[in-house]
Amino acid sequence: MKQRYIPLEKRSKREQREFYAARRGSWGEINPVTKKPPNPKAYNRKKSGQRHEPLSGFYFYPDTSLPT
């Protein structure tokens, strides 16, 4: 017996999802997420934490000539 055609709009939500899932392909190597450069004016915690460096050129040498 031949099955009747039922329009997609009149099918159940589950059948619609199955239909669209079968038609959908994979992105493969492409990442579909939109990317944009970071805002240079925005506060960045990671960047601000990197500025705490020890003073350059300052070295501590213990004085070994004095008796202990």
A tleap script that builds the chain and sets N, CA, C and O, in Angstrom:
source leaprc.protein.ff14SB
mol = sequence {
  NMET LYS GLN ARG TYR ILE PRO LEU GLU LYS
  ARG SER LYS ARG GLU GLN ARG GLU PHE TYR
  ALA ALA ARG ARG GLY SER TRP GLY GLU ILE
  ASN PRO VAL THR LYS LYS PRO PRO ASN PRO
  LYS ALA TYR ASN ARG LYS LYS SER GLY GLN
  ARG HIE GLU PRO LEU SER GLY PHE TYR PHE
  TYR PRO ASP THR SER LEU PRO CTHR
}
set mol.1.N position { 0.836 -1.165 0.000 }
set mol.1.CA position { 0.000 0.000 0.000 }
set mol.1.C position { 0.891 1.243 0.000 }
set mol.1.O position { 1.905 1.277 0.698 }
set mol.2.N position { 0.537 2.219 -0.744 }
set mol.2.CA position { 1.303 3.442 -0.879 }
set mol.2.C position { 1.003 4.384 0.288 }
set mol.2.O position { -0.156 4.606 0.640 }
set mol.3.N position { 2.071 4.938 0.885 }
set mol.3.CA position { 1.875 5.863 1.985 }
set mol.3.C position { 1.539 7.245 1.448 }
set mol.3.O position { 2.047 7.674 0.412 }
set mol.4.N position { 0.670 7.928 2.182 }
set mol.4.CA position { 0.301 9.274 1.769 }
set mol.4.C position { 1.388 10.246 2.175 }
set mol.4.O position { 2.095 10.027 3.160 }
set mol.5.N position { 1.519 11.306 1.426 }
set mol.5.CA position { 2.471 12.357 1.753 }
set mol.5.C position { 1.824 13.303 2.752 }
set mol.5.O position { 0.721 13.800 2.528 }
set mol.6.N position { 2.519 13.545 3.852 }
set mol.6.CA position { 2.040 14.493 4.860 }
set mol.6.C position { 3.003 15.672 4.852 }
set mol.6.O position { 4.209 15.475 5.006 }
set mol.7.N position { 2.505 16.887 4.677 }
set mol.7.CA position { 3.413 18.044 4.660 }
set mol.7.C position { 4.211 18.144 5.954 }
set mol.7.O position { 3.759 17.714 7.015 }
set mol.8.N position { 5.384 18.709 5.849 }
set mol.8.CA position { 6.273 18.813 6.987 }
set mol.8.C position { 5.664 19.638 8.124 }
set mol.8.O position { 5.886 19.332 9.295 }
set mol.9.N position { 4.913 20.663 7.793 }
set mol.9.CA position { 4.299 21.511 8.807 }
set mol.9.C position { 3.278 20.749 9.655 }
set mol.9.O position { 3.053 21.100 10.814 }
set mol.10.N position { 2.663 19.718 9.092 }
set mol.10.CA position { 1.626 18.973 9.807 }
set mol.10.C position { 2.179 17.752 10.540 }
set mol.10.O position { 1.441 17.074 11.255 }
set mol.11.N position { 3.438 17.475 10.372 }
set mol.11.CA position { 4.039 16.343 11.078 }
set mol.11.C position { 4.320 16.726 12.526 }
set mol.11.O position { 4.310 17.905 12.879 }
set mol.12.N position { 4.570 15.730 13.350 }
set mol.12.CA position { 4.857 15.994 14.762 }
set mol.12.C position { 6.236 16.647 14.884 }
set mol.12.O position { 7.056 16.584 13.968 }
set mol.13.N position { 6.465 17.269 16.031 }
set mol.13.CA position { 7.742 17.937 16.262 }
set mol.13.C position { 8.898 16.942 16.180 }
set mol.13.O position { 9.955 17.261 15.636 }
set mol.14.N position { 8.701 15.750 16.714 }
set mol.14.CA position { 9.751 14.743 16.679 }
set mol.14.C position { 10.090 14.352 15.244 }
set mol.14.O position { 11.265 14.223 14.898 }
set mol.15.N position { 9.079 14.164 14.413 }
set mol.15.CA position { 9.319 13.815 13.014 }
set mol.15.C position { 9.981 14.968 12.264 }
set mol.15.O position { 10.817 14.736 11.391 }
set mol.16.N position { 9.619 16.205 12.594 }
set mol.16.CA position { 10.267 17.354 11.965 }
set mol.16.C position { 11.752 17.408 12.341 }
set mol.16.O position { 12.606 17.662 11.491 }
set mol.17.N position { 12.051 17.165 13.629 }
set mol.17.CA position { 13.447 17.165 14.066 }
set mol.17.C position { 14.240 16.068 13.366 }
set mol.17.O position { 15.375 16.293 12.946 }
set mol.18.N position { 13.649 14.888 13.240 }
set mol.18.CA position { 14.335 13.787 12.557 }
set mol.18.C position { 14.585 14.132 11.092 }
set mol.18.O position { 15.646 13.818 10.552 }
set mol.19.N position { 13.614 14.776 10.447 }
set mol.19.CA position { 13.750 15.167 9.044 }
set mol.19.C position { 14.902 16.158 8.870 }
set mol.19.O position { 15.750 15.991 7.994 }
set mol.20.N position { 14.920 17.199 9.722 }
set mol.20.CA position { 15.963 18.215 9.605 }
set mol.20.C position { 17.331 17.672 10.010 }
set mol.20.O position { 18.343 18.073 9.437 }
set mol.21.N position { 17.380 16.768 10.987 }
set mol.21.CA position { 18.649 16.169 11.394 }
set mol.21.C position { 19.241 15.319 10.272 }
set mol.21.O position { 20.460 15.281 10.105 }
set mol.22.N position { 18.400 14.647 9.512 }
set mol.22.CA position { 18.883 13.827 8.400 }
set mol.22.C position { 19.441 14.703 7.273 }
set mol.22.O position { 20.376 14.298 6.583 }
set mol.23.N position { 18.885 15.878 7.088 }
set mol.23.CA position { 19.342 16.780 6.014 }
set mol.23.C position { 20.581 17.577 6.398 }
set mol.23.O position { 21.345 18.017 5.538 }
set mol.24.N position { 20.770 17.758 7.714 }
set mol.24.CA position { 21.889 18.567 8.183 }
set mol.24.C position { 23.191 17.809 8.011 }
set mol.24.O position { 23.264 16.617 8.310 }
set mol.25.N position { 24.211 18.488 7.536 }
set mol.25.CA position { 25.522 17.877 7.378 }
set mol.25.C position { 26.454 18.308 8.489 }
set mol.25.O position { 26.071 19.074 9.373 }
set mol.26.N position { 27.665 17.820 8.441 }
set mol.26.CA position { 28.636 18.218 9.453 }
set mol.26.C position { 29.475 19.377 8.922 }
set mol.26.O position { 29.597 19.570 7.712 }
set mol.27.N position { 30.044 20.133 9.833 }
set mol.27.CA position { 30.900 21.254 9.456 }
set mol.27.C position { 32.315 20.780 9.157 }
set mol.27.O position { 33.114 21.531 8.599 }
set mol.28.N position { 32.628 19.555 9.518 }
set mol.28.CA position { 33.968 19.037 9.256 }
set mol.28.C position { 35.011 19.745 10.095 }
set mol.28.O position { 34.888 19.793 11.319 }
set mol.29.N position { 36.038 20.298 9.460 }
set mol.29.CA position { 37.137 20.975 10.161 }
set mol.29.C position { 36.780 22.407 10.532 }
set mol.29.O position { 37.506 23.033 11.305 }
set mol.30.N position { 35.689 22.941 10.008 }
set mol.30.CA position { 35.338 24.340 10.225 }
set mol.30.C position { 34.603 24.505 11.543 }
set mol.30.O position { 33.712 23.719 11.865 }
set mol.31.N position { 34.974 25.525 12.306 }
set mol.31.CA position { 34.286 25.849 13.551 }
set mol.31.C position { 33.277 26.946 13.233 }
set mol.31.O position { 33.686 28.034 12.827 }
set mol.32.N position { 31.975 26.709 13.401 }
set mol.32.CA position { 30.972 27.692 12.995 }
set mol.32.C position { 30.832 28.886 13.930 }
set mol.32.O position { 30.033 29.782 13.655 }
set mol.33.N position { 31.587 28.925 15.028 }
set mol.33.CA position { 31.471 30.020 15.986 }
set mol.33.C position { 32.112 31.276 15.402 }
set mol.33.O position { 33.240 31.238 14.909 }
set mol.34.N position { 31.390 32.375 15.463 }
set mol.34.CA position { 31.927 33.637 14.977 }
set mol.34.C position { 33.011 34.125 15.926 }
set mol.34.O position { 32.839 34.099 17.145 }
set mol.35.N position { 34.130 34.571 15.359 }
set mol.35.CA position { 35.236 35.025 16.186 }
set mol.35.C position { 35.519 36.483 15.891 }
set mol.35.O position { 35.406 36.936 14.752 }
set mol.36.N position { 35.890 37.212 16.931 }
set mol.36.CA position { 36.237 38.618 16.767 }
set mol.36.C position { 37.428 38.934 17.651 }
set mol.36.O position { 37.647 38.248 18.648 }
set mol.37.N position { 38.199 39.949 17.314 }
set mol.37.CA position { 39.353 40.288 18.146 }
set mol.37.C position { 38.898 40.868 19.477 }
set mol.37.O position { 37.820 41.458 19.554 }
set mol.38.N position { 39.704 40.711 20.532 }
set mol.38.CA position { 39.308 41.256 21.841 }
set mol.38.C position { 39.317 42.778 21.823 }
set mol.38.O position { 40.073 43.398 21.075 }
set mol.39.N position { 38.470 43.369 22.653 }
set mol.39.CA position { 38.380 44.818 22.749 }
set mol.39.C position { 39.615 45.331 23.502 }
set mol.39.O position { 39.807 44.967 24.662 }
set mol.40.N position { 40.455 46.164 22.878 }
set mol.40.CA position { 41.669 46.620 23.568 }
set mol.40.C position { 41.379 47.562 24.730 }
set mol.40.O position { 42.234 47.728 25.600 }
set mol.41.N position { 40.204 48.185 24.775 }
set mol.41.CA position { 39.863 49.106 25.849 }
set mol.41.C position { 39.257 48.394 27.062 }
set mol.41.O position { 39.153 48.987 28.135 }
set mol.42.N position { 38.864 47.149 26.903 }
set mol.42.CA position { 38.223 46.412 27.989 }
set mol.42.C position { 39.270 45.939 28.997 }
set mol.42.O position { 40.411 45.653 28.635 }
set mol.43.N position { 38.868 45.861 30.262 }
set mol.43.CA position { 39.760 45.384 31.324 }
set mol.43.C position { 39.968 43.882 31.180 }
set mol.43.O position { 39.012 43.129 30.998 }
set mol.44.N position { 41.211 43.457 31.261 }
set mol.44.CA position { 41.545 42.045 31.130 }
set mol.44.C position { 42.352 41.631 32.353 }
set mol.44.O position { 43.479 42.094 32.531 }
set mol.45.N position { 41.792 40.760 33.203 }
set mol.45.CA position { 42.473 40.343 34.429 }
set mol.45.C position { 43.786 39.622 34.132 }
set mol.45.O position { 44.781 39.846 34.821 }
set mol.46.N position { 43.799 38.783 33.140 }
set mol.46.CA position { 45.010 38.025 32.832 }
set mol.46.C position { 46.141 38.946 32.387 }
set mol.46.O position { 47.293 38.757 32.776 }
set mol.47.N position { 45.813 39.924 31.588 }
set mol.47.CA position { 46.826 40.836 31.087 }
set mol.47.C position { 47.354 41.721 32.211 }
set mol.47.O position { 48.553 41.993 32.261 }
set mol.48.N position { 46.493 42.172 33.106 }
set mol.48.CA position { 46.930 43.056 34.175 }
set mol.48.C position { 47.801 42.318 35.186 }
set mol.48.O position { 48.629 42.958 35.835 }
set mol.49.N position { 47.659 41.025 35.349 }
set mol.49.CA position { 48.447 40.264 36.293 }
set mol.49.C position { 49.865 40.014 35.825 }
set mol.49.O position { 50.718 39.656 36.638 }
set mol.50.N position { 50.145 40.188 34.567 }
set mol.50.CA position { 51.468 39.913 34.028 }
set mol.50.C position { 52.432 41.076 34.224 }
set mol.50.O position { 53.625 40.917 33.965 }
set mol.51.N position { 51.973 42.213 34.661 }
set mol.51.CA position { 52.828 43.397 34.759 }
set mol.51.C position { 53.674 43.401 36.023 }
set mol.51.O position { 54.595 44.211 36.129 }
set mol.52.N position { 53.399 42.533 36.980 }
set mol.52.CA position { 54.149 42.523 38.224 }
set mol.52.C position { 55.418 41.704 38.042 }
set mol.52.O position { 55.441 40.500 38.299 }
set mol.53.N position { 56.468 42.376 37.596 }
set mol.53.CA position { 57.752 41.719 37.389 }
set mol.53.C position { 58.733 42.245 38.430 }
set mol.53.O position { 58.587 43.379 38.887 }
set mol.54.N position { 59.719 41.458 38.812 }
set mol.54.CA position { 60.730 41.976 39.735 }
set mol.54.C position { 61.534 43.088 39.055 }
set mol.54.O position { 61.617 43.161 37.829 }
set mol.55.N position { 62.109 43.930 39.868 }
set mol.55.CA position { 62.892 45.041 39.328 }
set mol.55.C position { 64.064 44.487 38.543 }
set mol.55.O position { 64.793 43.624 39.033 }
set mol.56.N position { 64.247 44.973 37.337 }
set mol.56.CA position { 65.364 44.493 36.533 }
set mol.56.C position { 66.628 45.198 36.986 }
set mol.56.O position { 66.589 46.389 37.295 }
set mol.57.N position { 67.727 44.505 37.033 }
set mol.57.CA position { 68.996 45.077 37.419 }
set mol.57.C position { 69.238 45.065 38.917 }
set mol.57.O position { 70.324 45.446 39.352 }
set mol.58.N position { 68.277 44.645 39.720 }
set mol.58.CA position { 68.445 44.611 41.165 }
set mol.58.C position { 68.724 43.176 41.587 }
set mol.58.O position { 67.894 42.287 41.396 }
set mol.59.N position { 69.887 42.963 42.154 }
set mol.59.CA position { 70.257 41.635 42.615 }
set mol.59.C position { 70.736 41.738 44.065 }
set mol.59.O position { 71.395 42.710 44.434 }
set mol.60.N position { 70.417 40.769 44.861 }
set mol.60.CA position { 70.836 40.750 46.255 }
set mol.60.C position { 71.956 39.736 46.404 }
set mol.60.O position { 71.787 38.545 46.143 }
set mol.61.N position { 73.105 40.243 46.831 }
set mol.61.CA position { 74.253 39.375 47.095 }
set mol.61.C position { 74.538 39.426 48.594 }
set mol.61.O position { 74.842 40.501 49.111 }
set mol.62.N position { 74.453 38.329 49.295 }
set mol.62.CA position { 74.767 38.372 50.733 }
set mol.62.C position { 76.249 38.691 50.955 }
set mol.62.O position { 77.124 38.202 50.241 }
set mol.63.N position { 76.492 39.496 51.931 }
set mol.63.CA position { 77.868 39.886 52.242 }
set mol.63.C position { 78.537 38.766 53.018 }
set mol.63.O position { 78.210 38.528 54.181 }
set mol.64.N position { 79.461 38.085 52.384 }
set mol.64.CA position { 80.126 36.930 53.004 }
set mol.64.C position { 81.380 37.334 53.771 }
set mol.64.O position { 81.987 36.496 54.436 }
set mol.65.N position { 81.780 38.610 53.691 }
set mol.65.CA position { 83.000 39.031 54.363 }
set mol.65.C position { 82.793 39.253 55.842 }
set mol.65.O position { 83.773 39.253 56.587 }
set mol.66.N position { 81.571 39.443 56.310 }
set mol.66.CA position { 81.309 39.689 57.717 }
set mol.66.C position { 81.211 38.367 58.478 }
set mol.66.O position { 80.621 37.409 57.979 }
set mol.67.N position { 81.788 38.310 59.688 }
set mol.67.CA position { 81.650 37.070 60.472 }
set mol.67.C position { 80.236 36.917 61.010 }
set mol.67.O position { 79.572 37.902 61.332 }
set mol.68.N position { 79.795 35.706 61.102 }
set mol.68.CA position { 78.439 35.460 61.577 }
set mol.68.C position { 78.372 35.055 63.008 }
set mol.68.O position { 77.284 34.818 63.533 }
savepdb mol mol.pdb
quit
